[in-house]
Structures are given as structure tokens and as C-alpha cells.
Amino acid sequence: MYKLITNDRTATDVSMFPVYILSLATFIVFFQGFMVAPLLPLLSEQFGTTTRHVSFIEPSYLLGYGLFTLVYAPLSDRFGRFRIITLCLVIFSVLTLLTAYAHGINQMIFLRLLTGIGAAGIAPTTISWISDRYPYEKGGHALGIFFGNMAGGTAFGSSAGALITSLVGWQWLFIGVASIALLILLLIVMYQKDIFKANETVRGVKENIFLVFCNILSSGRARHTYFYVLFNGMFHGGIFAWLAYFFYRNYGLDELQIGLALLGYGIPGLLLGPLLGKLADHYGRQRIIPLGLFLGALTVLLLSQNLNLAAACVLVALLSLGFDLSHPLFAAIVTTFSAQKGAATGLFAFFLFSGYGLGSLLLSLIINIGLESAFQVFGGCLLLAAICAIFVFRKEK
């Protein structure tokens, strides 16, 4: 295993411009990952199958992504962050382009699986890079920007994806995303020296990656944190995957209207992400994490009551805020588990995206009990987790 030596991790190096550049890659990955959510009814008609069958394009992408983060993140310790991020962007662009030419739903599901596998190194490698470059007391700010772009990509993928599809069709949507990903790749290459020059030196100290994983997970603090990453990921992944259908069935919205209704999901993170990160740095993660979990649970329990459309849209934005108050803070904690940052953040991404995939899969499997009942099951479980989090994270000051 190769360790990454950091040469510029000082309290004075607080410029966030490089974070914004690298976070664009995560933005487009999540844009593509969730832009299909409002299209489930449309794709089910086009491919002549059920909405439930089409819904598996979400867990296939997310499970492939989650599983292979364990492969890419340690490789970034060995070969450098720049190489892994650019490789994944190339693979992501090519496979996204190929998805535009899928001839059946099973083919699309398979291509989505491969795309998730190809893109899996971008987010965890960026988190590792943030931990290399910024000291822990500034990490909340940088991770707030990163997760704000993640949430923004999720929301704008849903809204802009629906808008573009209504104008030019879903095939051109995938072609456009592939083109934008290539432009982001070009931008990262152009700014390579500014972003990676000072903290991208590797040296050859080999270590068994599985032993590193076991060593990290031997800590009770690490096990508790990763469990919450998985569980919170299951909650948000499952709920968001079915929000489009929720608005379609309960309010009769079309694809464009669904996209606009989901737009609020990324607004808090995109606008307030850096501020929320600073608040966590200042007031302590032990206070903010339970608040974020509780807010997420409350919003879904209220959504299950079928309130009016305006209230539902506000609740979607608050659901996003719950994510922004929890997951960036988990990521900051994870970076303290090991000197092998790629391994620690690789585990974080593995549990997070496996949670996304498992959550959307689980909700698809229990949807027969009714969408509102399924929302209540998810919300009730997260509410219990929020109460437990008060005690689990009480020392994260």
C-alpha cells in the first residue's frame, strides 16, 4: 500500500477554489445518478414494462457505485488522486453516452450498473484529497462545499433532467451529461498543477488493504459511524428514489412538474453547505448530527400524511437539509480513523452508496404495503436512530 504524503496541510492553506473545481465532478455524477428519478413513468411506457421494473435502474447504479468505492479509494493512495479522478471521469462519460442508445430496460439497468462502477472513484477520492489538503478544523467547510455539490447534483439532476427530457427526449439528456463530464475533465486537467501539485507525492510503503480495513473497523467509534452512514444512506436513497412517483401519483404532476417539485432537495446544501460545515466545526458534531437525523425523519413522516402540494415541496427541501446536517459531518469524522485516508474514505463511500442502493431496493420490495406506509416505516426507523445518535456521538466535540 502506498501512503500519500501531504506537504501543504497548514492552517493558512484555506483557499476553497480547488474544492469547487473537484466538486464539479461529483456534481455531474450525482446529476446523472438521480436525473432518471422523475422519468420512471415515462420510461415504463417507452419500454413497455412496469414502473417497479424500471425503478431498478436506481439501485443498480448505486450498488455498483457503492461496492467499487472499496477498489478505487485505496488505489488513490497508491497511484495518486489525480489519476483516479480523471480515469473515473473518462469511464463515466463513455458509459453515460452508451446509455443513450439502450434498446431495452434490462440493457439500461446493466449499463447503469457499469456506469456506477466506473464513477465510483470520484467522490471518495475527492474526500481523501480534502483530508490531505485541509486541516481537521477547516474540514467541515470544505466538506460542506463538496456535499453541497452532491446534493445540488441530486436536485438539479431531477429538475433539469425532467426539463431536458420534455424538450428533446431522454436520449439527448444522457448525451448532454456525457459531454459536460468531458468538459469538467478538461477543466481539472487544466488546473492540475494548482489542485494537486503540493499534495500529490506518493511513496512505496506496501500494506494489505484488507488488514487496513479490519484495523479501521476494530474501533467501536468507527463501527458506529459507518453504521450510521449506511443507515442514513438507506433512508435518503430509498425515499428519494420514490419521491418522483409520490408526486406523480398523489398530485398528478408530469415529468417537468415533478422535476420542479424535487428542485428544493438540493437548494439547502448548494446554498448553505459551507455555512453548515462551519457551524459543525464551531459547535460540534455531537449537536448537529442528531438534529439532521431527526429533521430527516420528521419530514418523511409528514410527507406520508399527504399534505397539500406546497407543503410537500417545502418538506422535500427540509429533507435535503437533514442530509446536509448529517453526512458531511460523518465524512469529517471518518477522516480521523486512519492515516490511510483512501481506505477510510473508501469505506465511507462504500457504506454510503451501498446504503443508497439498498434503501431504494428495500423500498421497491416493500412498496406493496403502500407508499405512505413504506415512508412511515423508513421515517420511524430513522427517528429511533436519531434518538440513539444523541448518545452515540456525544463525544464528537
Backbone torsions as a table, in degrees:
resi	resn	phi	psi	omega
1	MET	NA	142.4	-178.3
2	TYR	-108.9	134.1	179.0
3	LYS	-93.5	145.4	176.9
4	LEU	-93.1	123.6	179.3
5	ILE	-91.2	127.6	179.2
6	THR	-103.9	131.1	-176.8
7	ASN	-110.0	-9.6	-172.6
8	ASP	-127.7	24.4	-177.9
9	ARG	-85.7	83.6	-178.8
10	THR	-126.7	160.4	-177.9
11	ALA	-66.3	-21.4	-178.5
12	THR	-84.1	-15.8	-178.1
13	ASP	-88.4	83.6	-173.3
14	VAL	-120.4	11.6	177.6
15	SER	-63.5	131.1	-176.9
16	MET	-99.7	1.1	-179.5
17	PHE	-57.4	-45.8	178.4
18	PRO	-60.9	-32.1	178.9
19	VAL	-64.4	-42.6	178.4
20	TYR	-61.8	-40.2	-179.6
21	ILE	-63.3	-51.4	-178.0
22	LEU	-68.4	-31.5	-178.9
23	SER	-68.1	-19.3	175.9
24	LEU	-60.3	-36.4	178.9
25	ALA	-64.1	-42.4	177.1
26	THR	-66.1	-37.6	177.8
27	PHE	-56.3	-49.1	-175.5
28	ILE	-71.7	-31.6	176.8
29	VAL	-64.0	-43.2	-180.0
30	PHE	-77.2	-29.7	172.4
31	PHE	-56.5	-50.0	179.8
32	GLN	-67.7	-36.9	-176.2
33	GLY	-63.0	-34.1	-173.8
34	PHE	-116.0	3.6	-179.9
35	MET	-70.6	-15.0	-179.7
36	VAL	-85.7	-11.6	-176.0
37	ALA	-56.9	-44.9	178.9
38	PRO	-74.7	-7.2	-172.8
39	LEU	-96.8	3.2	-176.5
40	LEU	-56.6	-48.0	178.2
41	PRO	-62.2	-41.5	-179.4
42	LEU	-63.4	-47.3	-178.0
43	LEU	-67.5	-33.2	177.9
44	SER	-64.6	-36.5	176.6
45	GLU	-70.9	-42.9	-176.9
46	GLN	-65.7	-40.0	-177.9
47	PHE	-94.1	0.6	175.9
48	GLY	64.9	43.6	-180.0
49	THR	-140.3	-179.2	-175.9
50	THR	-82.0	158.1	175.6
51	THR	-61.5	-36.4	179.1
52	ARG	-62.3	-40.5	177.8
53	HIS	-64.6	-45.2	179.9
54	VAL	-64.3	-31.8	-175.7
55	SER	-60.7	-17.3	-179.1
56	PHE	-74.6	-5.6	173.7
57	ILE	-67.4	-21.4	177.2
58	GLU	-77.8	-58.3	-179.4
59	PRO	-62.5	-30.0	178.9
60	SER	-63.4	-44.0	178.4
61	TYR	-65.2	-47.0	-173.0
62	LEU	-73.3	-36.9	178.0
63	LEU	-68.9	-40.2	175.6
64	GLY	-61.9	-41.6	178.1
65	TYR	-61.9	-50.9	-175.8
66	GLY	-62.0	-42.8	-176.7
67	LEU	-64.7	-41.5	-172.5
68	PHE	-86.6	-2.9	172.1
69	THR	-62.6	-28.5	178.2
70	LEU	-67.6	-20.9	179.0
71	VAL	-85.2	-48.2	-172.5
72	TYR	-74.1	-42.1	-172.5
73	ALA	-60.6	-47.3	175.9
74	PRO	-64.2	-33.0	177.2
75	LEU	-62.5	-29.7	177.9
76	SER	-69.3	-28.3	172.0
77	ASP	-65.9	-34.7	-174.1
78	ARG	-84.0	-45.4	-172.6
79	PHE	-107.7	-6.5	179.3
80	GLY	103.9	148.5	-176.4
81	ARG	-67.2	-40.2	-175.6
82	PHE	-60.3	-46.0	-176.7
83	ARG	-62.7	-42.1	-177.5
84	ILE	-69.7	-44.1	-178.8
85	ILE	-62.7	-44.8	-178.6
86	THR	-69.3	-38.9	176.8
87	LEU	-59.3	-46.8	-177.9
88	CYS	-65.6	-36.0	178.1
89	LEU	-65.7	-37.8	177.2
90	VAL	-64.2	-48.6	-179.9
91	ILE	-61.6	-44.0	179.4
92	PHE	-58.9	-44.7	-178.0
93	SER	-64.1	-45.4	-177.4
94	VAL	-64.9	-46.1	-177.0
95	LEU	-71.0	-34.1	175.2
96	THR	-62.8	-40.5	177.0
97	LEU	-63.1	-42.7	179.9
98	LEU	-64.3	-31.4	-179.4
99	THR	-63.5	-27.7	178.9
100	ALA	-62.3	-19.4	-176.4
101	TYR	-109.6	19.0	177.2
102	ALA	-65.8	138.1	-176.5
103	HIS	-104.8	-4.2	179.8
104	GLY	-157.5	163.2	-175.6
105	ILE	-67.7	-36.6	178.9
106	ASN	-66.4	-37.2	176.2
107	GLN	-64.8	-40.3	178.4
108	MET	-65.4	-41.5	178.3
109	ILE	-59.3	-43.0	-179.8
110	PHE	-65.9	-43.2	178.5
111	LEU	-65.5	-35.0	176.7
112	ARG	-65.5	-37.7	176.3
113	LEU	-61.0	-47.7	-179.8
114	LEU	-64.7	-37.9	179.5
115	THR	-64.1	-41.7	177.1
116	GLY	-61.7	-41.2	177.6
117	ILE	-63.1	-43.4	-178.6
118	GLY	-66.9	-34.7	-176.2
119	ALA	-87.5	-2.6	-167.4
120	ALA	-64.4	-19.0	-176.5
121	GLY	-87.9	-9.0	-171.3
122	ILE	-71.7	-56.1	-175.8
123	ALA	-65.6	-51.0	-178.4
124	PRO	-64.2	-34.0	178.5
125	THR	-68.0	-36.1	176.8
126	THR	-65.9	-40.6	176.7
127	ILE	-61.7	-42.1	177.5
128	SER	-61.4	-41.7	179.4
129	TRP	-63.0	-39.8	178.1
130	ILE	-62.0	-43.2	179.9
131	SER	-67.8	-27.8	175.1
132	ASP	-68.4	-43.5	-167.4
133	ARG	-88.9	-32.8	-172.1
134	TYR	-115.5	136.2	177.6
135	PRO	-65.4	158.9	-173.4
136	TYR	-56.1	-37.6	-177.5
137	GLU	-70.9	-13.3	175.0
138	LYS	-108.0	-2.2	-174.9
139	GLY	-65.5	-33.3	-179.5
140	GLY	-62.3	-39.5	179.1
141	HIS	-63.5	-50.5	-179.0
142	ALA	-63.2	-43.1	179.8
143	LEU	-70.1	-28.5	174.5
144	GLY	-62.8	-40.7	175.9
145	ILE	-63.3	-46.6	-178.3
146	PHE	-59.8	-51.3	-178.1
147	PHE	-71.9	-25.4	172.7
148	GLY	-63.3	-40.6	175.8
149	ASN	-67.7	-34.8	176.4
150	MET	-63.2	-48.0	178.8
151	ALA	-66.7	-38.3	178.4
152	GLY	-64.0	-41.0	176.5
153	GLY	-62.0	-39.3	178.0
154	THR	-61.3	-48.0	-176.2
155	ALA	-72.2	-48.6	-178.2
156	PHE	-69.6	-27.1	173.2
157	GLY	-61.9	-41.7	179.4
158	SER	-67.4	-46.0	-175.1
159	SER	-77.6	-53.5	-179.3
160	ALA	-66.2	-34.2	177.4
161	GLY	-61.2	-43.0	178.2
162	ALA	-66.3	-40.4	179.7
163	LEU	-64.0	-48.2	-179.0
164	ILE	-62.6	-40.8	179.9
165	THR	-63.0	-39.2	-179.6
166	SER	-66.9	-22.4	-178.0
167	LEU	-95.0	-44.2	-171.9
168	VAL	-126.8	-5.9	-179.9
169	GLY	100.0	157.0	-174.5
170	TRP	-69.6	-26.6	179.8
171	GLN	-63.1	-44.9	179.3
172	TRP	-68.4	-23.8	174.6
173	LEU	-61.3	-47.8	179.7
174	PHE	-67.0	-39.3	178.5
175	ILE	-62.4	-43.2	179.4
176	GLY	-62.9	-42.3	179.8
177	VAL	-64.1	-41.6	177.8
178	ALA	-60.1	-40.0	179.9
179	SER	-66.6	-42.8	179.5
180	ILE	-64.9	-38.7	178.2
181	ALA	-60.7	-38.9	177.5
182	LEU	-66.7	-35.7	176.5
183	LEU	-66.3	-39.1	177.0
184	ILE	-65.0	-39.8	176.0
185	LEU	-58.4	-44.9	178.6
186	LEU	-61.5	-40.5	-180.0
187	LEU	-63.7	-42.5	179.2
188	ILE	-64.8	-40.7	177.6
189	VAL	-63.5	-41.2	179.6
190	MET	-61.5	-38.3	-177.6
191	TYR	-99.9	18.3	-175.5
192	GLN	-54.0	-48.3	-176.3
193	LYS	-65.0	-37.9	179.6
194	ASP	-69.0	-35.1	-174.9
195	ILE	-85.2	-43.5	-168.4
196	PHE	-110.8	-10.6	-169.2
197	LYS	-55.6	-49.4	-170.1
198	ALA	-82.0	-20.2	-173.4
199	ASN	-128.0	33.8	-176.8
200	GLU	-126.4	41.8	177.3
201	THR	-103.1	130.4	-178.6
202	VAL	-114.4	152.2	175.0
203	ARG	-136.0	156.0	-169.1
204	GLY	-93.3	83.4	171.2
205	VAL	-115.6	105.9	-172.3
206	LYS	-82.8	140.7	178.5
207	GLU	-148.0	144.0	178.0
208	ASN	-70.7	119.6	-174.0
209	ILE	-64.6	-32.8	179.9
210	PHE	-68.9	-32.9	174.9
211	LEU	-68.3	-35.4	176.5
212	VAL	-63.6	-45.3	177.6
213	PHE	-58.5	-45.9	-178.9
214	CYS	-63.9	-38.5	179.3
215	ASN	-64.7	-41.1	178.5
216	ILE	-63.7	-45.8	-176.2
217	LEU	-76.5	-6.7	176.7
218	SER	-71.9	-16.1	178.5
219	SER	-84.9	131.9	177.2
220	GLY	-62.7	-36.8	177.7
221	ARG	-61.0	-41.6	179.4
222	ALA	-67.8	-44.7	-179.1
223	ARG	-60.8	-43.0	179.3
224	HIS	-63.2	-43.0	-178.2
225	THR	-66.2	-46.5	-179.4
226	TYR	-65.1	-32.9	176.0
227	PHE	-62.6	-43.3	179.7
228	TYR	-68.6	-33.9	175.1
229	VAL	-61.0	-46.9	178.8
230	LEU	-62.4	-48.1	-174.5
231	PHE	-67.2	-44.0	179.1
232	ASN	-66.9	-35.7	175.6
233	GLY	-63.7	-41.3	176.9
234	MET	-60.5	-42.2	-179.0
235	PHE	-62.8	-55.0	-176.1
236	HIS	-69.1	-39.1	179.3
237	GLY	-64.1	-42.8	-180.0
238	GLY	-67.0	-45.9	-178.1
239	ILE	-65.7	-47.2	-175.4
240	PHE	-65.9	-35.0	-179.4
241	ALA	-61.1	-25.9	-177.2
242	TRP	-110.4	3.7	178.6
243	LEU	-63.8	-38.5	-179.6
244	ALA	-60.7	-46.1	178.4
245	TYR	-65.3	-34.2	177.7
246	PHE	-58.6	-46.6	179.3
247	PHE	-71.9	-34.3	178.7
248	TYR	-65.4	-45.2	-176.0
249	ARG	-78.5	-42.0	-173.0
250	ASN	-84.1	-27.6	-175.1
251	TYR	-123.8	-0.1	176.4
252	GLY	66.0	31.3	-177.8
253	LEU	-80.6	150.0	173.7
254	ASP	-90.1	-175.6	-174.2
255	GLU	-59.2	-45.8	-179.0
256	LEU	-64.1	-44.5	-179.5
257	GLN	-64.9	-36.7	177.0
258	ILE	-63.0	-44.1	178.9
259	GLY	-59.5	-41.6	178.4
260	LEU	-66.9	-36.9	178.8
261	ALA	-65.7	-33.5	-179.3
262	LEU	-86.1	-7.3	-176.7
263	LEU	-57.6	-35.8	-178.6
264	GLY	-63.7	-14.9	-177.0
265	TYR	-62.2	-33.9	-177.4
266	GLY	-100.4	-8.3	-174.5
267	ILE	-61.1	-48.4	-179.0
268	PRO	-58.0	-44.8	-178.5
269	GLY	-67.6	-40.9	-177.8
270	LEU	-66.7	-39.4	-177.4
271	LEU	-89.3	-35.5	-171.4
272	LEU	-111.4	-1.3	-176.1
273	GLY	-51.7	-52.9	178.7
274	PRO	-59.9	-40.0	179.7
275	LEU	-65.4	-42.7	179.3
276	LEU	-63.3	-37.3	176.8
277	GLY	-63.9	-41.6	178.0
278	LYS	-64.4	-38.6	178.3
279	LEU	-61.7	-41.0	178.6
280	ALA	-66.1	-40.4	177.3
281	ASP	-61.2	-35.4	-173.8
282	HIS	-85.8	-45.6	-172.3
283	TYR	-97.1	-13.7	177.2
284	GLY	103.0	138.8	-178.0
285	ARG	-71.6	-22.4	-179.1
286	GLN	-66.2	-22.1	178.5
287	ARG	-90.8	-38.5	-171.0
288	ILE	-80.2	-37.3	-176.4
289	ILE	-60.3	-52.4	178.8
290	PRO	-59.9	-35.0	178.0
291	LEU	-61.7	-44.5	179.3
292	GLY	-63.2	-41.3	179.0
293	LEU	-66.2	-43.5	179.6
294	PHE	-62.8	-41.7	179.6
295	LEU	-63.7	-41.6	177.5
296	GLY	-61.2	-44.7	179.9
297	ALA	-63.8	-43.9	-177.3
298	LEU	-63.1	-42.3	-177.4
299	THR	-64.5	-39.2	-179.4
300	VAL	-71.8	-37.6	176.2
301	LEU	-62.8	-36.8	176.8
302	LEU	-72.5	-37.4	176.5
303	LEU	-58.9	-35.9	-177.9
304	SER	-67.8	-10.6	-179.9
305	GLN	-87.9	2.0	176.8
306	ASN	54.5	56.4	176.2
307	LEU	-73.8	-178.7	-178.6
308	ASN	-68.5	167.0	-173.0
309	LEU	-60.8	-43.0	-178.7
310	ALA	-61.4	-43.7	179.1
311	ALA	-64.0	-39.5	179.4
312	ALA	-62.6	-39.7	179.2
313	CYS	-65.6	-39.8	177.4
314	VAL	-64.6	-41.1	-179.9
315	LEU	-64.3	-34.1	176.5
316	VAL	-62.0	-42.3	178.3
317	ALA	-64.6	-40.1	178.5
318	LEU	-68.1	-32.6	175.0
319	LEU	-61.0	-42.5	177.0
320	SER	-63.4	-40.2	178.8
321	LEU	-61.7	-37.4	176.1
322	GLY	-59.7	-39.8	176.2
323	PHE	-64.0	-44.4	-176.2
324	ASP	-69.1	-20.9	177.8
325	LEU	-88.7	-2.1	-176.3
326	SER	-124.1	-56.3	-170.2
327	HIS	-67.5	-40.8	175.5
328	PRO	-59.2	-32.0	-179.6
329	LEU	-72.6	-38.6	173.4
330	PHE	-58.8	-43.4	-178.3
331	ALA	-62.1	-40.2	179.4
332	ALA	-64.8	-40.3	178.2
333	ILE	-63.8	-42.2	-176.5
334	VAL	-59.7	-35.4	-177.1
335	THR	-66.4	-9.1	179.7
336	THR	-96.4	0.1	-172.9
337	PHE	-78.3	-27.6	-173.8
338	SER	-158.0	153.2	172.2
339	ALA	-69.3	-21.7	176.3
340	GLN	-84.0	82.7	-173.2
341	LYS	-62.0	-36.5	179.0
342	GLY	-60.7	-41.0	179.9
343	ALA	-67.0	-44.8	-178.4
344	ALA	-64.9	-45.2	179.9
345	THR	-75.8	-25.7	173.6
346	GLY	-63.4	-42.8	175.6
347	LEU	-63.4	-39.9	177.5
348	PHE	-58.5	-50.2	-179.3
349	ALA	-65.1	-36.6	178.3
350	PHE	-60.4	-49.9	-179.2
351	PHE	-68.5	-36.9	-179.3
352	LEU	-64.9	-53.3	-174.1
353	PHE	-79.1	-27.0	169.9
354	SER	-64.7	-37.5	175.8
355	GLY	-63.6	-43.6	175.9
356	TYR	-55.0	-50.6	-177.6
357	GLY	-66.3	-45.1	-179.8
358	LEU	-65.2	-36.6	179.7
359	GLY	-65.0	-45.9	179.2
360	SER	-67.7	-35.1	176.8
361	LEU	-66.9	-45.0	-178.8
362	LEU	-62.2	-43.3	-179.6
363	LEU	-67.3	-34.4	175.6
364	SER	-63.7	-34.6	-177.6
365	LEU	-76.1	-30.1	-177.4
366	ILE	-102.3	7.9	-174.8
367	ILE	-62.5	-19.8	-179.5
368	ASN	-64.5	-18.6	177.8
369	ILE	-78.5	-6.8	-178.0
370	GLY	110.6	139.6	-176.5
371	LEU	-62.4	-44.2	-179.5
372	GLU	-64.5	-40.4	178.4
373	SER	-64.9	-39.5	178.2
374	ALA	-64.1	-40.5	176.0
375	PHE	-60.8	-40.2	-179.5
376	GLN	-66.5	-36.7	176.8
377	VAL	-62.8	-47.9	-180.0
378	PHE	-63.2	-45.5	-179.0
379	GLY	-63.8	-41.6	179.4
380	GLY	-63.7	-40.8	178.9
381	CYS	-65.2	-40.9	179.8
382	LEU	-69.9	-31.4	177.6
383	LEU	-62.7	-42.5	176.8
384	LEU	-64.0	-40.1	178.8
385	ALA	-64.5	-35.8	179.3
386	ALA	-64.3	-40.7	178.6
387	ILE	-63.9	-44.5	179.3
388	CYS	-64.7	-31.5	-177.5
389	ALA	-63.9	-25.8	177.8
390	ILE	-58.3	-36.9	-178.7
391	PHE	-90.0	-36.5	-176.9
392	VAL	-65.2	-39.3	-174.2
393	PHE	-105.7	19.1	-174.5
394	ARG	-64.8	-21.3	-178.4
395	LYS	-95.5	-0.9	-178.7
396	GLU	-84.1	75.9	-174.0
397	LYS	-96.6	NA	NA
